[in-house]
Amino acid sequence: MAHPVCSSCGSPDVAADAYAEWDRSKESWVLQNVFDKGAFCNDCGGETSLEWEDD
Ligand SMILES: [Zn+2]
C-alpha cells in the first residue's frame, strides 16, 4: 500500500478535495471520488500537491 504525503514538506498530515455520497445502509459518508487537485497540508497550512509514498 501507499499513502499520500505533502510534496513540499513530506508530511502525511494531508487532506484532499473529495466527493462523498451518503450511504443509508452504512449510515456514513462514502467517498465517490477524490480529486487530484485541491490538496491541503496541515503542516504547511495551505494548498499543496500530493506525492505517493510506499508504506
Ligand atoms: Zn506540507
mmCIF file of the protein (N, C-alpha, C, O) and its ligand, coordinates in Angstrom:
data_MODEL
# 
_entry.id   MODEL 
# 
loop_
_entity.id 
_entity.type 
_entity.pdbx_number_of_molecules 
1 polymer     1 
2 non-polymer 1 
# 
_entity_poly.entity_id                      1 
_entity_poly.type                           'polypeptide(L)' 
_entity_poly.nstd_linkage                   no 
_entity_poly.nstd_monomer                   no 
_entity_poly.pdbx_seq_one_letter_code       MAHPVCSSCGSPDVAADAYAEWDRSKESWVLQNVFDKGAFCNDCGGETSLEWEDD 
_entity_poly.pdbx_seq_one_letter_code_can   MAHPVCSSCGSPDVAADAYAEWDRSKESWVLQNVFDKGAFCNDCGGETSLEWEDD 
_entity_poly.pdbx_strand_id                 A 
# 
loop_
_entity_poly_seq.entity_id 
_entity_poly_seq.num 
_entity_poly_seq.mon_id 
_entity_poly_seq.hetero 
1 1  MET n 
1 2  ALA n 
1 3  HIS n 
1 4  PRO n 
1 5  VAL n 
1 6  CYS n 
1 7  SER n 
1 8  SER n 
1 9  CYS n 
1 10 GLY n 
1 11 SER n 
1 12 PRO n 
1 13 ASP n 
1 14 VAL n 
1 15 ALA n 
1 16 ALA n 
1 17 ASP n 
1 18 ALA n 
1 19 TYR n 
1 20 ALA n 
1 21 GLU n 
1 22 TRP n 
1 23 ASP n 
1 24 ARG n 
1 25 SER n 
1 26 LYS n 
1 27 GLU n 
1 28 SER n 
1 29 TRP n 
1 30 VAL n 
1 31 LEU n 
1 32 GLN n 
1 33 ASN n 
1 34 VAL n 
1 35 PHE n 
1 36 ASP n 
1 37 LYS n 
1 38 GLY n 
1 39 ALA n 
1 40 PHE n 
1 41 CYS n 
1 42 ASN n 
1 43 ASP n 
1 44 CYS n 
1 45 GLY n 
1 46 GLY n 
1 47 GLU n 
1 48 THR n 
1 49 SER n 
1 50 LEU n 
1 51 GLU n 
1 52 TRP n 
1 53 GLU n 
1 54 ASP n 
1 55 ASP n 
# 
loop_
_struct_asym.id 
_struct_asym.entity_id 
A 1 
B 2 
# 
loop_
_chem_comp.id 
_chem_comp.type 
_chem_comp.mon_nstd_flag 
ALA 'L-peptide linking' y 
ARG 'L-peptide linking' y 
ASN 'L-peptide linking' y 
ASP 'L-peptide linking' y 
CYS 'L-peptide linking' y 
GLN 'L-peptide linking' y 
GLU 'L-peptide linking' y 
GLY 'peptide linking'   y 
HIS 'L-peptide linking' y 
LEU 'L-peptide linking' y 
LYS 'L-peptide linking' y 
MET 'L-peptide linking' y 
PHE 'L-peptide linking' y 
PRO 'L-peptide linking' y 
SER 'L-peptide linking' y 
THR 'L-peptide linking' y 
TRP 'L-peptide linking' y 
TYR 'L-peptide linking' y 
VAL 'L-peptide linking' y 
ZN  non-polymer         . 
# 
_pdbx_entity_nonpoly.entity_id   2 
_pdbx_entity_nonpoly.name        ? 
_pdbx_entity_nonpoly.comp_id     ZN 
# 
_pdbx_nonpoly_scheme.asym_id         B 
_pdbx_nonpoly_scheme.entity_id       2 
_pdbx_nonpoly_scheme.mon_id          ZN 
_pdbx_nonpoly_scheme.ndb_seq_num     1 
_pdbx_nonpoly_scheme.pdb_seq_num     101 
_pdbx_nonpoly_scheme.auth_seq_num    101 
_pdbx_nonpoly_scheme.pdb_mon_id      ZN 
_pdbx_nonpoly_scheme.auth_mon_id     ZN 
_pdbx_nonpoly_scheme.pdb_strand_id   A 
_pdbx_nonpoly_scheme.pdb_ins_code    . 
# 
loop_
_atom_site.group_PDB 
_atom_site.id 
_atom_site.type_symbol 
_atom_site.label_atom_id 
_atom_site.label_alt_id 
_atom_site.label_comp_id 
_atom_site.label_asym_id 
_atom_site.label_entity_id 
_atom_site.label_seq_id 
_atom_site.pdbx_PDB_ins_code 
_atom_site.Cartn_x 
_atom_site.Cartn_y 
_atom_site.Cartn_z 
_atom_site.occupancy 
_atom_site.B_iso_or_equiv 
_atom_site.pdbx_formal_charge 
_atom_site.auth_seq_id 
_atom_site.auth_comp_id 
_atom_site.auth_asym_id 
_atom_site.auth_atom_id 
_atom_site.pdbx_PDB_model_num 
ATOM   1   N  N  . MET A 1 1  ? 0.840   -1.200 0.000  1.00 0.00 ? 1   MET A N  1 
ATOM   2   C  CA . MET A 1 1  ? 0.000   0.000  0.000  1.00 0.00 ? 1   MET A CA 1 
ATOM   3   C  C  . MET A 1 1  ? 0.872   1.246  0.000  1.00 0.00 ? 1   MET A C  1 
ATOM   4   O  O  . MET A 1 1  ? 2.040   1.213  0.387  1.00 0.00 ? 1   MET A O  1 
ATOM   5   N  N  . ALA A 1 2  ? 0.288   2.319  -0.434 1.00 0.00 ? 2   ALA A N  1 
ATOM   6   C  CA . ALA A 1 2  ? 0.983   3.603  -0.428 1.00 0.00 ? 2   ALA A CA 1 
ATOM   7   C  C  . ALA A 1 2  ? 0.073   4.641  0.226  1.00 0.00 ? 2   ALA A C  1 
ATOM   8   O  O  . ALA A 1 2  ? -1.140  4.460  0.329  1.00 0.00 ? 2   ALA A O  1 
ATOM   9   N  N  . HIS A 1 3  ? 0.684   5.707  0.654  1.00 0.00 ? 3   HIS A N  1 
ATOM   10  C  CA . HIS A 1 3  ? -0.103  6.766  1.266  1.00 0.00 ? 3   HIS A CA 1 
ATOM   11  C  C  . HIS A 1 3  ? 0.357   8.109  0.703  1.00 0.00 ? 3   HIS A C  1 
ATOM   12  O  O  . HIS A 1 3  ? 1.506   8.242  0.281  1.00 0.00 ? 3   HIS A O  1 
ATOM   13  N  N  . PRO A 1 4  ? -0.517  9.091  0.694  1.00 0.00 ? 4   PRO A N  1 
ATOM   14  C  CA . PRO A 1 4  ? -0.147  10.397 0.145  1.00 0.00 ? 4   PRO A CA 1 
ATOM   15  C  C  . PRO A 1 4  ? 0.612   11.236 1.161  1.00 0.00 ? 4   PRO A C  1 
ATOM   16  O  O  . PRO A 1 4  ? 0.305   11.220 2.353  1.00 0.00 ? 4   PRO A O  1 
ATOM   17  N  N  . VAL A 1 5  ? 1.586   11.952 0.686  1.00 0.00 ? 5   VAL A N  1 
ATOM   18  C  CA . VAL A 1 5  ? 2.331   12.891 1.527  1.00 0.00 ? 5   VAL A CA 1 
ATOM   19  C  C  . VAL A 1 5  ? 2.404   14.236 0.796  1.00 0.00 ? 5   VAL A C  1 
ATOM   20  O  O  . VAL A 1 5  ? 2.229   14.321 -0.419 1.00 0.00 ? 5   VAL A O  1 
ATOM   21  N  N  . CYS A 1 6  ? 2.667   15.273 1.577  1.00 0.00 ? 6   CYS A N  1 
ATOM   22  C  CA . CYS A 1 6  ? 2.824   16.614 1.023  1.00 0.00 ? 6   CYS A CA 1 
ATOM   23  C  C  . CYS A 1 6  ? 4.090   16.667 0.180  1.00 0.00 ? 6   CYS A C  1 
ATOM   24  O  O  . CYS A 1 6  ? 5.148   16.207 0.609  1.00 0.00 ? 6   CYS A O  1 
ATOM   25  N  N  . SER A 1 7  ? 3.982   17.227 -1.018 1.00 0.00 ? 7   SER A N  1 
ATOM   26  C  CA . SER A 1 7  ? 5.158   17.290 -1.888 1.00 0.00 ? 7   SER A CA 1 
ATOM   27  C  C  . SER A 1 7  ? 6.140   18.358 -1.411 1.00 0.00 ? 7   SER A C  1 
ATOM   28  O  O  . SER A 1 7  ? 7.303   18.340 -1.815 1.00 0.00 ? 7   SER A O  1 
ATOM   29  N  N  . SER A 1 8  ? 5.701   19.285 -0.565 1.00 0.00 ? 8   SER A N  1 
ATOM   30  C  CA . SER A 1 8  ? 6.582   20.339 -0.081 1.00 0.00 ? 8   SER A CA 1 
ATOM   31  C  C  . SER A 1 8  ? 7.379   19.896 1.135  1.00 0.00 ? 8   SER A C  1 
ATOM   32  O  O  . SER A 1 8  ? 8.601   20.039 1.155  1.00 0.00 ? 8   SER A O  1 
ATOM   33  N  N  . CYS A 1 9  ? 6.699   19.352 2.167  1.00 0.00 ? 9   CYS A N  1 
ATOM   34  C  CA . CYS A 1 9  ? 7.375   19.039 3.425  1.00 0.00 ? 9   CYS A CA 1 
ATOM   35  C  C  . CYS A 1 9  ? 7.404   17.549 3.730  1.00 0.00 ? 9   CYS A C  1 
ATOM   36  O  O  . CYS A 1 9  ? 8.068   17.137 4.681  1.00 0.00 ? 9   CYS A O  1 
ATOM   37  N  N  . GLY A 1 10 ? 6.705   16.732 2.955  1.00 0.00 ? 10  GLY A N  1 
ATOM   38  C  CA . GLY A 1 10 ? 6.732   15.293 3.176  1.00 0.00 ? 10  GLY A CA 1 
ATOM   39  C  C  . GLY A 1 10 ? 5.822   14.798 4.282  1.00 0.00 ? 10  GLY A C  1 
ATOM   40  O  O  . GLY A 1 10 ? 5.858   13.619 4.637  1.00 0.00 ? 10  GLY A O  1 
ATOM   41  N  N  . SER A 1 11 ? 4.997   15.695 4.836  1.00 0.00 ? 11  SER A N  1 
ATOM   42  C  CA . SER A 1 11 ? 4.112   15.291 5.923  1.00 0.00 ? 11  SER A CA 1 
ATOM   43  C  C  . SER A 1 11 ? 2.978   14.414 5.417  1.00 0.00 ? 11  SER A C  1 
ATOM   44  O  O  . SER A 1 11 ? 2.436   14.663 4.340  1.00 0.00 ? 11  SER A O  1 
ATOM   45  N  N  . PRO A 1 12 ? 2.610   13.383 6.187  1.00 0.00 ? 12  PRO A N  1 
ATOM   46  C  CA . PRO A 1 12 ? 1.427   12.588 5.816  1.00 0.00 ? 12  PRO A CA 1 
ATOM   47  C  C  . PRO A 1 12 ? 0.128   13.208 6.321  1.00 0.00 ? 12  PRO A C  1 
ATOM   48  O  O  . PRO A 1 12 ? -0.948  12.650 6.109  1.00 0.00 ? 12  PRO A O  1 
ATOM   49  N  N  . ASP A 1 13 ? 0.219   14.354 6.985  1.00 0.00 ? 13  ASP A N  1 
ATOM   50  C  CA . ASP A 1 13 ? -0.955  15.008 7.550  1.00 0.00 ? 13  ASP A CA 1 
ATOM   51  C  C  . ASP A 1 13 ? -1.604  15.889 6.489  1.00 0.00 ? 13  ASP A C  1 
ATOM   52  O  O  . ASP A 1 13 ? -1.549  17.117 6.557  1.00 0.00 ? 13  ASP A O  1 
ATOM   53  N  N  . VAL A 1 14 ? -2.214  15.241 5.515  1.00 0.00 ? 14  VAL A N  1 
ATOM   54  C  CA . VAL A 1 14 ? -2.743  15.956 4.362  1.00 0.00 ? 14  VAL A CA 1 
ATOM   55  C  C  . VAL A 1 14 ? -4.221  15.642 4.166  1.00 0.00 ? 14  VAL A C  1 
ATOM   56  O  O  . VAL A 1 14 ? -4.740  14.649 4.675  1.00 0.00 ? 14  VAL A O  1 
ATOM   57  N  N  . ALA A 1 15 ? -4.873  16.503 3.425  1.00 0.00 ? 15  ALA A N  1 
ATOM   58  C  CA . ALA A 1 15 ? -6.272  16.311 3.088  1.00 0.00 ? 15  ALA A CA 1 
ATOM   59  C  C  . ALA A 1 15 ? -6.435  16.537 1.594  1.00 0.00 ? 15  ALA A C  1 
ATOM   60  O  O  . ALA A 1 15 ? -5.611  17.193 0.957  1.00 0.00 ? 15  ALA A O  1 
ATOM   61  N  N  . ALA A 1 16 ? -7.511  15.983 1.045  1.00 0.00 ? 16  ALA A N  1 
ATOM   62  C  CA . ALA A 1 16 ? -7.749  16.133 -0.380 1.00 0.00 ? 16  ALA A CA 1 
ATOM   63  C  C  . ALA A 1 16 ? -9.207  16.486 -0.623 1.00 0.00 ? 16  ALA A C  1 
ATOM   64  O  O  . ALA A 1 16 ? -10.096 16.065 0.118  1.00 0.00 ? 16  ALA A O  1 
ATOM   65  N  N  . ASP A 1 17 ? -9.433  17.252 -1.653 1.00 0.00 ? 17  ASP A N  1 
ATOM   66  C  CA . ASP A 1 17 ? -10.793 17.507 -2.093 1.00 0.00 ? 17  ASP A CA 1 
ATOM   67  C  C  . ASP A 1 17 ? -11.423 16.199 -2.540 1.00 0.00 ? 17  ASP A C  1 
ATOM   68  O  O  . ASP A 1 17 ? -10.810 15.428 -3.278 1.00 0.00 ? 17  ASP A O  1 
ATOM   69  N  N  . ALA A 1 18 ? -12.642 15.951 -2.096 1.00 0.00 ? 18  ALA A N  1 
ATOM   70  C  CA . ALA A 1 18 ? -13.294 14.708 -2.469 1.00 0.00 ? 18  ALA A CA 1 
ATOM   71  C  C  . ALA A 1 18 ? -14.794 14.927 -2.586 1.00 0.00 ? 18  ALA A C  1 
ATOM   72  O  O  . ALA A 1 18 ? -15.344 15.914 -2.096 1.00 0.00 ? 18  ALA A O  1 
ATOM   73  N  N  . TYR A 1 19 ? -15.421 13.994 -3.236 1.00 0.00 ? 19  TYR A N  1 
ATOM   74  C  CA . TYR A 1 19 ? -16.868 13.987 -3.383 1.00 0.00 ? 19  TYR A CA 1 
ATOM   75  C  C  . TYR A 1 19 ? -17.388 12.776 -2.628 1.00 0.00 ? 19  TYR A C  1 
ATOM   76  O  O  . TYR A 1 19 ? -17.008 11.641 -2.917 1.00 0.00 ? 19  TYR A O  1 
ATOM   77  N  N  . ALA A 1 20 ? -18.255 13.024 -1.663 1.00 0.00 ? 20  ALA A N  1 
ATOM   78  C  CA . ALA A 1 20 ? -18.769 11.931 -0.848 1.00 0.00 ? 20  ALA A CA 1 
ATOM   79  C  C  . ALA A 1 20 ? -20.279 11.816 -1.009 1.00 0.00 ? 20  ALA A C  1 
ATOM   80  O  O  . ALA A 1 20 ? -20.981 12.807 -1.213 1.00 0.00 ? 20  ALA A O  1 
ATOM   81  N  N  . GLU A 1 21 ? -20.750 10.602 -0.915 1.00 0.00 ? 21  GLU A N  1 
ATOM   82  C  CA . GLU A 1 21 ? -22.168 10.337 -1.064 1.00 0.00 ? 21  GLU A CA 1 
ATOM   83  C  C  . GLU A 1 21 ? -22.657 9.624  0.197  1.00 0.00 ? 21  GLU A C  1 
ATOM   84  O  O  . GLU A 1 21 ? -21.975 8.745  0.723  1.00 0.00 ? 21  GLU A O  1 
ATOM   85  N  N  . TRP A 1 22 ? -23.833 10.004 0.674  1.00 0.00 ? 22  TRP A N  1 
ATOM   86  C  CA . TRP A 1 22 ? -24.376 9.391  1.880  1.00 0.00 ? 22  TRP A CA 1 
ATOM   87  C  C  . TRP A 1 22 ? -24.869 7.976  1.579  1.00 0.00 ? 22  TRP A C  1 
ATOM   88  O  O  . TRP A 1 22 ? -25.674 7.764  0.672  1.00 0.00 ? 22  TRP A O  1 
ATOM   89  N  N  . ASP A 1 23 ? -24.370 7.013  2.360  1.00 0.00 ? 23  ASP A N  1 
ATOM   90  C  CA . ASP A 1 23 ? -24.796 5.620  2.209  1.00 0.00 ? 23  ASP A CA 1 
ATOM   91  C  C  . ASP A 1 23 ? -25.751 5.294  3.347  1.00 0.00 ? 23  ASP A C  1 
ATOM   92  O  O  . ASP A 1 23 ? -25.338 5.214  4.504  1.00 0.00 ? 23  ASP A O  1 
ATOM   93  N  N  . ARG A 1 24 ? -27.023 5.107  3.023  1.00 0.00 ? 24  ARG A N  1 
ATOM   94  C  CA . ARG A 1 24 ? -28.030 4.912  4.082  1.00 0.00 ? 24  ARG A CA 1 
ATOM   95  C  C  . ARG A 1 24 ? -27.837 3.591  4.811  1.00 0.00 ? 24  ARG A C  1 
ATOM   96  O  O  . ARG A 1 24 ? -28.133 3.507  6.003  1.00 0.00 ? 24  ARG A O  1 
ATOM   97  N  N  . SER A 1 25 ? -27.351 2.562  4.136  1.00 0.00 ? 25  SER A N  1 
ATOM   98  C  CA . SER A 1 25 ? -27.192 1.273  4.799  1.00 0.00 ? 25  SER A CA 1 
ATOM   99  C  C  . SER A 1 25 ? -26.009 1.278  5.750  1.00 0.00 ? 25  SER A C  1 
ATOM   100 O  O  . SER A 1 25 ? -26.046 0.632  6.798  1.00 0.00 ? 25  SER A O  1 
ATOM   101 N  N  . LYS A 1 26 ? -24.958 2.004  5.390  1.00 0.00 ? 26  LYS A N  1 
ATOM   102 C  CA . LYS A 1 26 ? -23.792 2.113  6.276  1.00 0.00 ? 26  LYS A CA 1 
ATOM   103 C  C  . LYS A 1 26 ? -23.928 3.274  7.256  1.00 0.00 ? 26  LYS A C  1 
ATOM   104 O  O  . LYS A 1 26 ? -23.188 3.355  8.237  1.00 0.00 ? 26  LYS A O  1 
ATOM   105 N  N  . GLU A 1 27 ? -24.874 4.171  6.990  1.00 0.00 ? 27  GLU A N  1 
ATOM   106 C  CA . GLU A 1 27 ? -25.056 5.378  7.782  1.00 0.00 ? 27  GLU A CA 1 
ATOM   107 C  C  . GLU A 1 27 ? -23.757 6.142  7.925  1.00 0.00 ? 27  GLU A C  1 
ATOM   108 O  O  . GLU A 1 27 ? -23.379 6.565  9.018  1.00 0.00 ? 27  GLU A O  1 
ATOM   109 N  N  . SER A 1 28 ? -23.086 6.309  6.809  1.00 0.00 ? 28  SER A N  1 
ATOM   110 C  CA . SER A 1 28 ? -21.849 7.089  6.812  1.00 0.00 ? 28  SER A CA 1 
ATOM   111 C  C  . SER A 1 28 ? -21.587 7.611  5.405  1.00 0.00 ? 28  SER A C  1 
ATOM   112 O  O  . SER A 1 28 ? -22.196 7.166  4.432  1.00 0.00 ? 28  SER A O  1 
ATOM   113 N  N  . TRP A 1 29 ? -20.671 8.560  5.325  1.00 0.00 ? 29  TRP A N  1 
ATOM   114 C  CA . TRP A 1 29 ? -20.282 9.091  4.030  1.00 0.00 ? 29  TRP A CA 1 
ATOM   115 C  C  . TRP A 1 29 ? -19.339 8.111  3.341  1.00 0.00 ? 29  TRP A C  1 
ATOM   116 O  O  . TRP A 1 29 ? -18.409 7.590  3.957  1.00 0.00 ? 29  TRP A O  1 
ATOM   117 N  N  . VAL A 1 30 ? -19.584 7.871  2.079  1.00 0.00 ? 30  VAL A N  1 
ATOM   118 C  CA . VAL A 1 30 ? -18.720 7.014  1.278  1.00 0.00 ? 30  VAL A CA 1 
ATOM   119 C  C  . VAL A 1 30 ? -18.106 7.869  0.177  1.00 0.00 ? 30  VAL A C  1 
ATOM   120 O  O  . VAL A 1 30 ? -18.815 8.538  -0.576 1.00 0.00 ? 30  VAL A O  1 
ATOM   121 N  N  . LEU A 1 31 ? -16.786 7.839  0.095  1.00 0.00 ? 31  LEU A N  1 
ATOM   122 C  CA . LEU A 1 31 ? -16.112 8.634  -0.921 1.00 0.00 ? 31  LEU A CA 1 
ATOM   123 C  C  . LEU A 1 31 ? -16.400 8.055  -2.299 1.00 0.00 ? 31  LEU A C  1 
ATOM   124 O  O  . LEU A 1 31 ? -16.209 6.864  -2.546 1.00 0.00 ? 31  LEU A O  1 
ATOM   125 N  N  . GLN A 1 32 ? -16.858 8.914  -3.179 1.00 0.00 ? 32  GLN A N  1 
ATOM   126 C  CA . GLN A 1 32 ? -17.117 8.507  -4.553 1.00 0.00 ? 32  GLN A CA 1 
ATOM   127 C  C  . GLN A 1 32 ? -15.935 8.827  -5.449 1.00 0.00 ? 32  GLN A C  1 
ATOM   128 O  O  . GLN A 1 32 ? -15.641 8.101  -6.399 1.00 0.00 ? 32  GLN A O  1 
ATOM   129 N  N  . ASN A 1 33 ? -15.262 9.927  -5.134 1.00 0.00 ? 33  ASN A N  1 
ATOM   130 C  CA . ASN A 1 33 ? -14.168 10.363 -5.992 1.00 0.00 ? 33  ASN A CA 1 
ATOM   131 C  C  . ASN A 1 33 ? -13.266 11.276 -5.167 1.00 0.00 ? 33  ASN A C  1 
ATOM   132 O  O  . ASN A 1 33 ? -13.747 12.108 -4.398 1.00 0.00 ? 33  ASN A O  1 
ATOM   133 N  N  . VAL A 1 34 ? -11.969 11.117 -5.332 1.00 0.00 ? 34  VAL A N  1 
ATOM   134 C  CA . VAL A 1 34 ? -11.004 12.004 -4.687 1.00 0.00 ? 34  VAL A CA 1 
ATOM   135 C  C  . VAL A 1 34 ? -10.260 12.729 -5.799 1.00 0.00 ? 34  VAL A C  1 
ATOM   136 O  O  . VAL A 1 34 ? -9.718  12.106 -6.712 1.00 0.00 ? 34  VAL A O  1 
ATOM   137 N  N  . PHE A 1 35 ? -10.242 14.049 -5.710 1.00 0.00 ? 35  PHE A N  1 
ATOM   138 C  CA . PHE A 1 35 ? -9.684  14.846 -6.791 1.00 0.00 ? 35  PHE A CA 1 
ATOM   139 C  C  . PHE A 1 35 ? -8.185  15.037 -6.599 1.00 0.00 ? 35  PHE A C  1 
ATOM   140 O  O  . PHE A 1 35 ? -7.702  15.204 -5.479 1.00 0.00 ? 35  PHE A O  1 
ATOM   141 N  N  . ASP A 1 36 ? -7.467  15.008 -7.702 1.00 0.00 ? 36  ASP A N  1 
ATOM   142 C  CA . ASP A 1 36 ? -6.021  15.205 -7.649 1.00 0.00 ? 36  ASP A CA 1 
ATOM   143 C  C  . ASP A 1 36 ? -5.673  16.641 -7.272 1.00 0.00 ? 36  ASP A C  1 
ATOM   144 O  O  . ASP A 1 36 ? -4.657  16.894 -6.625 1.00 0.00 ? 36  ASP A O  1 
ATOM   145 N  N  . LYS A 1 37 ? -6.516  17.567 -7.679 1.00 0.00 ? 37  LYS A N  1 
ATOM   146 C  CA . LYS A 1 37 ? -6.253  18.967 -7.357 1.00 0.00 ? 37  LYS A CA 1 
ATOM   147 C  C  . LYS A 1 37 ? -6.929  19.331 -6.040 1.00 0.00 ? 37  LYS A C  1 
ATOM   148 O  O  . LYS A 1 37 ? -7.864  18.663 -5.598 1.00 0.00 ? 37  LYS A O  1 
ATOM   149 N  N  . GLY A 1 38 ? -6.446  20.387 -5.434 1.00 0.00 ? 38  GLY A N  1 
ATOM   150 C  CA . GLY A 1 38 ? -7.074  20.883 -4.220 1.00 0.00 ? 38  GLY A CA 1 
ATOM   151 C  C  . GLY A 1 38 ? -6.611  20.187 -2.961 1.00 0.00 ? 38  GLY A C  1 
ATOM   152 O  O  . GLY A 1 38 ? -7.346  20.145 -1.974 1.00 0.00 ? 38  GLY A O  1 
ATOM   153 N  N  . ALA A 1 39 ? -5.394  19.633 -2.973 1.00 0.00 ? 39  ALA A N  1 
ATOM   154 C  CA . ALA A 1 39 ? -4.872  19.001 -1.768 1.00 0.00 ? 39  ALA A CA 1 
ATOM   155 C  C  . ALA A 1 39 ? -4.441  20.066 -0.765 1.00 0.00 ? 39  ALA A C  1 
ATOM   156 O  O  . ALA A 1 39 ? -4.072  21.180 -1.139 1.00 0.00 ? 39  ALA A O  1 
ATOM   157 N  N  . PHE A 1 40 ? -4.494  19.703 0.513  1.00 0.00 ? 40  PHE A N  1 
ATOM   158 C  CA . PHE A 1 40 ? -4.195  20.632 1.598  1.00 0.00 ? 40  PHE A CA 1 
ATOM   159 C  C  . PHE A 1 40 ? -3.263  19.948 2.582  1.00 0.00 ? 40  PHE A C  1 
ATOM   160 O  O  . PHE A 1 40 ? -3.479  18.796 2.958  1.00 0.00 ? 40  PHE A O  1 
ATOM   161 N  N  . CYS A 1 41 ? -2.216  20.671 3.002  1.00 0.00 ? 41  CYS A N  1 
ATOM   162 C  CA . CYS A 1 41 ? -1.291  20.129 4.000  1.00 0.00 ? 41  CYS A CA 1 
ATOM   163 C  C  . CYS A 1 41 ? -1.509  20.839 5.321  1.00 0.00 ? 41  CYS A C  1 
ATOM   164 O  O  . CYS A 1 41 ? -1.458  22.068 5.385  1.00 0.00 ? 41  CYS A O  1 
ATOM   165 N  N  . ASN A 1 42 ? -1.752  20.070 6.380  1.00 0.00 ? 42  ASN A N  1 
ATOM   166 C  CA . ASN A 1 42 ? -1.976  20.674 7.692  1.00 0.00 ? 42  ASN A CA 1 
ATOM   167 C  C  . ASN A 1 42 ? -0.686  21.215 8.290  1.00 0.00 ? 42  ASN A C  1 
ATOM   168 O  O  . ASN A 1 42 ? -0.726  22.152 9.088  1.00 0.00 ? 42  ASN A O  1 
ATOM   169 N  N  . ASP A 1 43 ? 0.447   20.651 7.923  1.00 0.00 ? 43  ASP A N  1 
ATOM   170 C  CA . ASP A 1 43 ? 1.719   21.143 8.448  1.00 0.00 ? 43  ASP A CA 1 
ATOM   171 C  C  . ASP A 1 43 ? 2.124   22.441 7.761  1.00 0.00 ? 43  ASP A C  1 
ATOM   172 O  O  . ASP A 1 43 ? 2.591   23.368 8.422  1.00 0.00 ? 43  ASP A O  1 
ATOM   173 N  N  . CYS A 1 44 ? 1.952   22.518 6.444  1.00 0.00 ? 44  CYS A N  1 
ATOM   174 C  CA . CYS A 1 44 ? 2.247   23.758 5.717  1.00 0.00 ? 44  CYS A CA 1 
ATOM   175 C  C  . CYS A 1 44 ? 1.148   24.792 5.951  1.00 0.00 ? 44  CYS A C  1 
ATOM   176 O  O  . CYS A 1 44 ? 1.383   25.995 5.832  1.00 0.00 ? 44  CYS A O  1 
ATOM   177 N  N  . GLY A 1 45 ? -0.045  24.321 6.282  1.00 0.00 ? 45  GLY A N  1 
ATOM   178 C  CA . GLY A 1 45 ? -1.159  25.227 6.492  1.00 0.00 ? 45  GLY A CA 1 
ATOM   179 C  C  . GLY A 1 45 ? -1.691  25.815 5.209  1.00 0.00 ? 45  GLY A C  1 
ATOM   180 O  O  . GLY A 1 45 ? -2.236  26.919 5.212  1.00 0.00 ? 45  GLY A O  1 
ATOM   181 N  N  . GLY A 1 46 ? -1.546  25.107 4.123  1.00 0.00 ? 46  GLY A N  1 
ATOM   182 C  CA . GLY A 1 46 ? -2.042  25.634 2.862  1.00 0.00 ? 46  GLY A CA 1 
ATOM   183 C  C  . GLY A 1 46 ? -2.118  24.568 1.802  1.00 0.00 ? 46  GLY A C  1 
ATOM   184 O  O  . GLY A 1 46 ? -1.893  23.383 2.051  1.00 0.00 ? 46  GLY A O  1 
ATOM   185 N  N  . GLU A 1 47 ? -2.443  25.027 0.608  1.00 0.00 ? 47  GLU A N  1 
ATOM   186 C  CA . GLU A 1 47 ? -2.583  24.103 -0.504 1.00 0.00 ? 47  GLU A CA 1 
ATOM   187 C  C  . GLU A 1 47 ? -1.237  23.514 -0.903 1.00 0.00 ? 47  GLU A C  1 
ATOM   188 O  O  . GLU A 1 47 ? -0.196  24.162 -0.797 1.00 0.00 ? 47  GLU A O  1 
ATOM   189 N  N  . THR A 1 48 ? -1.285  22.304 -1.352 1.00 0.00 ? 48  THR A N  1 
ATOM   190 C  CA . THR A 1 48 ? -0.069  21.633 -1.793 1.00 0.00 ? 48  THR A CA 1 
ATOM   191 C  C  . THR A 1 48 ? -0.451  20.641 -2.871 1.00 0.00 ? 48  THR A C  1 
ATOM   192 O  O  . THR A 1 48 ? -1.619  20.532 -3.243 1.00 0.00 ? 48  THR A O  1 
ATOM   193 N  N  . SER A 1 49 ? 0.525   19.929 -3.363 1.00 0.00 ? 49  SER A N  1 
ATOM   194 C  CA . SER A 1 49 ? 0.238   18.786 -4.220 1.00 0.00 ? 49  SER A CA 1 
ATOM   195 C  C  . SER A 1 49 ? 0.731   17.543 -3.492 1.00 0.00 ? 49  SER A C  1 
ATOM   196 O  O  . SER A 1 49 ? 1.589   17.619 -2.612 1.00 0.00 ? 49  SER A O  1 
ATOM   197 N  N  . LEU A 1 50 ? 0.181   16.410 -3.869 1.00 0.00 ? 50  LEU A N  1 
ATOM   198 C  CA . LEU A 1 50 ? 0.474   15.172 -3.151 1.00 0.00 ? 50  LEU A CA 1 
ATOM   199 C  C  . LEU A 1 50 ? 1.434   14.299 -3.935 1.00 0.00 ? 50  LEU A C  1 
ATOM   200 O  O  . LEU A 1 50 ? 1.423   14.266 -5.165 1.00 0.00 ? 50  LEU A O  1 
ATOM   201 N  N  . GLU A 1 51 ? 2.255   13.600 -3.190 1.00 0.00 ? 51  GLU A N  1 
ATOM   202 C  CA . GLU A 1 51 ? 3.063   12.533 -3.758 1.00 0.00 ? 51  GLU A CA 1 
ATOM   203 C  C  . GLU A 1 51 ? 2.713   11.261 -3.017 1.00 0.00 ? 51  GLU A C  1 
ATOM   204 O  O  . GLU A 1 51 ? 2.241   11.296 -1.881 1.00 0.00 ? 51  GLU A O  1 
ATOM   205 N  N  . TRP A 1 52 ? 2.952   10.131 -3.677 1.00 0.00 ? 52  TRP A N  1 
ATOM   206 C  CA . TRP A 1 52 ? 2.622   8.852  -3.050 1.00 0.00 ? 52  TRP A CA 1 
ATOM   207 C  C  . TRP A 1 52 ? 3.903   8.168  -2.592 1.00 0.00 ? 52  TRP A C  1 
ATOM   208 O  O  . TRP A 1 52 ? 4.891   8.075  -3.321 1.00 0.00 ? 52  TRP A O  1 
ATOM   209 N  N  . GLU A 1 53 ? 3.842   7.700  -1.361 1.00 0.00 ? 53  GLU A N  1 
ATOM   210 C  CA . GLU A 1 53 ? 4.999   7.077  -0.739 1.00 0.00 ? 53  GLU A CA 1 
ATOM   211 C  C  . GLU A 1 53 ? 4.599   5.677  -0.291 1.00 0.00 ? 53  GLU A C  1 
ATOM   212 O  O  . GLU A 1 53 ? 3.499   5.474  0.221  1.00 0.00 ? 53  GLU A O  1 
ATOM   213 N  N  . ASP A 1 54 ? 5.489   4.721  -0.484 1.00 0.00 ? 54  ASP A N  1 
ATOM   214 C  CA . ASP A 1 54 ? 5.194   3.358  -0.036 1.00 0.00 ? 54  ASP A CA 1 
ATOM   215 C  C  . ASP A 1 54 ? 5.202   3.285  1.480  1.00 0.00 ? 54  ASP A C  1 
ATOM   216 O  O  . ASP A 1 54 ? 5.995   3.960  2.137  1.00 0.00 ? 54  ASP A O  1 
ATOM   217 N  N  . ASP A 1 55 ? 4.322   2.468  2.033  1.00 0.00 ? 55  ASP A N  1 
ATOM   218 C  CA . ASP A 1 55 ? 4.279   2.280  3.487  1.00 0.00 ? 55  ASP A CA 1 
ATOM   219 C  C  . ASP A 1 55 ? 5.508   1.525  3.963  1.00 0.00 ? 55  ASP A C  1 
ATOM   220 O  O  . ASP A 1 55 ? 5.652   1.272  5.159  1.00 0.00 ? 55  ASP A O  1 
HETATM 221 ZN ZN . ZN  B 2 .  ? 3.404   20.255 3.821  1.00 0.00 2 101 ZN  A ZN 1 
# 
